[in-house]
Amino acid sequence: MERFLGVDLAWRDSDGDRVANESGVAVLDDRGRIIDAGWTRGLDATVTWIERAAADRPALLFVDAPLVVTNARGQRICETQVGQRYGRWKVSANTTNAASPRLAGVALRERLETRGWAYSDGHHGPPRAGQMVSECYPYTTLVGTTEFGYDQERPRYKRKPKALPVSAWRPRRAETCDELISRLHGLATVVPPLLLDSHPVARQLTEEPSPDTDLAYKHREDLIDALICAWTATLWARHGTARCQVLGPAASPHGHPPVATIIAPARPEQRR
């Protein structure tokens, strides 16, 4: 693969007068250099960005959003297994089913498939050719790799703990995010690398402190998660099941119908 894309997809697309939320987007080359990074708004803009970022090259796209949803109710098996295997690190997954109101990931996969992309459930290992899309979950990357150093539990850079007042949460969230960015910056010296300084938008993360205000913070968080998704794609491509596991049911015969999986970096103690 020549390009590794990451998308932190907004689960809600434009709907009537409501404008879609932002999606973070990033693309790396096979040396960890950031070719492009930023934000899109809405599925149309996101698909356009993906096509431009892949540039007709062999590409692997990792998306933080449910891509395959076939269960009528309850939780997808891959989501249940996130909690079973990463719960000790305070990581679990939201529940998604056919009744869920936000299924932008499914729509994204379907649109990409009409443009020649193929969904990869990971059961046959990392793809080596074509343009492929898979689902990932950044929290499993943060606690499932030794490179980030989150050995005890996930960093709390997103949801506010119930007992913590908002006034105390916002500065703590910003401090935690700055520490996460520092660890992202440290990936420049690992294999595979992520070179934050190779692109001005990503480099700006290291040059400015994380904001306290919610909207500006979410803007930054979306980009961080997109970068994590893209780096996870490079980790999967380079190391396969030696460093990652496939969460979810067994593959369907001949790959049809598609099965919902999450490709998740894993330490030995997080495996089945």
N, C-alpha and C positions, 0 to 999 in steps of 0.2 A: 504494500500500500504506500502511496505517495502523499496522501493528505489525511489528516485526522481531525475530524470536526466534532465540536461539542456544542450542544444546544440545551440551555436551561429554559424549557418551553413553558410559557404562560399557559395555564390550563384553560383560560377563558379567552375565546376569540371575540372579535367585534360582534356586537349583537344589537341591532337597531341603533339607538342613539348612544349606546355604551361603547366606548373605544376599547380595543383590546389592551391588556396589560403588556408590559415589555417582556421580551425574551432575551436572555443573554446569549451571545454567539461568539465562538472562537474557532480558529483553524490553525493547526500546526503542520509543519513539514516533518519529514522523517528524522530530522536532527533536533527537533524540539523548538525550532524557531517559530514564532507567532507570525503568521502571514496576514491575518486580519483578526480583529476583536472589536466587539461593540454590542449593539442592541438592535433588535428589530421589533416591529409592532404589528401583530396580526399574522395569520398563516400565509397569506399571499407574499408578504414581505420576507417572511422566514424562508419559504421555499425558494424565492428568488435569490436570497443570500446563499443558501446551501448550494444551489446550482452554480453560482458564480465562484464560491469558495472551492468547490470540488474541481472546477475548471476542466471537466471532461477527463480527469485523471482517475486512476484507481483510488477509492476513498472509503474510509470507515467513519461513520457518523454514530456517535453515542448521544442519546437523548435522555434527559431527566424528565420523563413523563411516561405514563402508561401507553404503550404502542399497540398492544393486543389485549382486548377485553372481550371475553366470550362468556364469562360467568354471569348468570342472571341476577344473582344476589351474593351476599357475603363478600369475602376477601379472596383475591387471586392467590393461588398457591405460592407464587414467588414472593408476594407481600408477607404472607404468613411466615415463610422461611426467613425473611429478613429479621423479624422479631425473635424467632427461635435461635438463630445463629449469631446475631449481633446484639441481642437484648442486653447481655452483660455489659456492653459498652454504651448502653442507653440509646440504642438505635432501633427504631421500628419504622413501619411504613404505613401510609394512609391506606384506607380501604377503597378499592375501585371495583365497580361492577357495571352491568349494562344500564342500571338506573342512575348512575352517577351523572351529575349535570355537566361535568367538565371532562370532556374526552377529546381535547384538541390533539393529543398525541396520536390517537387512532386516525383522525382526519389527516394529520401530517404524514403518517406512514402510507395511507392510501393515496395521497397525492403524489408522494415520491415514487410509489410503485408504478403509477401511470407514466412516469418520466424515466423509467428504466432502472430505478433503484430496487434492491431486494432486501427483504427483512431477514436477518440472521438471528436464530435463537441461541447460537453459541454451542450447540450440542456437537458440532463437528469441528470445534476449535476455531481459531481466528481465520477469517477469510483472507485469501491471498490475492484476489483479483476482483474486478467489478466495483460497483458502488453499492455499499451495504450499510444498513442501519440497524442498530440494536439499542436496547434499553439499558440504562445504568442508573445508579443512585449514589450521588456524591458522598453521603454519609458513610456508605460501606467502604468507599475509597479511603476516607479520612482515618477510619479505625482499622481497616483491613490491610493497610500497608505500614511497614516500619518506617518508611521514608518521612511520613508526617510526624511520627512520634506521639500520636495520641493512643498510648498504650492502655489507659485506664477507662476512658470514656470519650465520647464525641465532644468537640468544642461546642459551646452553647452560643453560637453566633446567629441563631434564628429566633426560635420561639422563646417568649418570656416565661420564666418559672412562675408558677401561680402565686407563690408567696412573696414575690419580689415586686415592690412598687415600680411603676413605670419610670418615675424620676430617678430611681437607682439603676433600673435595667438599661436604659439607653447608654449611659457612659460605660457600663460594664460590657454591653454588647459591642460597642466600638472598640474597646480595648481587646476583647477576644478576637474580633475581626482583624485588627492590626497584627496580632500574634499569628493568626492563620496566614495572612499575607506574607509575613516573614518566613513562615515555613514553606509556602509556595515558592518564594524567591530562592529558598535553599535547594529546590529541585534542579537548579542549574548544574549541580555537581553530581547528580545521580544518573542511573541508567534505567529507563530512558529519561532524558532531561526535559525540563520545561524552562524556557529562557524568557522570563518576564521582561527583561530589559530589551528584548529584541523588537518590541512594538510599543509605540508611544502611549497608546491607551492602556495597555497592561502595565507599562512602567509607571504610569501615573498612580497606580494603586500603591506603589512603594514610596512615592514622593509626597503624598498627602494623607493626613490622618483620616480614619473612617469617621463619617459624620454622625451626629446624634439624631438628626431629624429622620423620621420614618421613610419618607419618599426618597430622599437622597441616599439613605442607607440601602433600601431595597434595590435601587439602581446599581449600586456597587456589588451587592450580594449576588445579583443575577449574573454579572460578569464573572465573578469568582467561581460560581458553580459551573458556568460554561467552560472555563479553563480547566476545572477539575474533570469535567466530562471528557474533554479533548485529551487530557493527559491519561485518563483511564483507558481511552481507546488505544493509545500508544503502548500502554502497559500490557493490555490484552494481546495486541498484535505481536509484541516481542516475546512475551512469556507464556501466553495461553493459560492452560489449566495448572501450570506450575505456580502461578501467582494469583490466579482468579478461579472462581467457581461459578457454575451456572445454576441459579435459583429458579425453581419452577418444575413443572411436570416433565416427563420424558418426551422426546420428540415424537411428532406424528409420523406415520409411515409416509415416506416420500416428501416430508416437510409440509404436508397439507392435511387438515387446516393448520395454520400457524399456531404455536403455543406461546403463551405469555411467559417470558423469562426476564430475569435481571442478571446481567453479567457483573459480578461483584468481586473485587479484590478480597483475598482472604488469607489470614494467618492459619497455620495448621489447626489451632484450637477452635476456629470458626467454621470448620468444615463439618460435613455430616459424620 
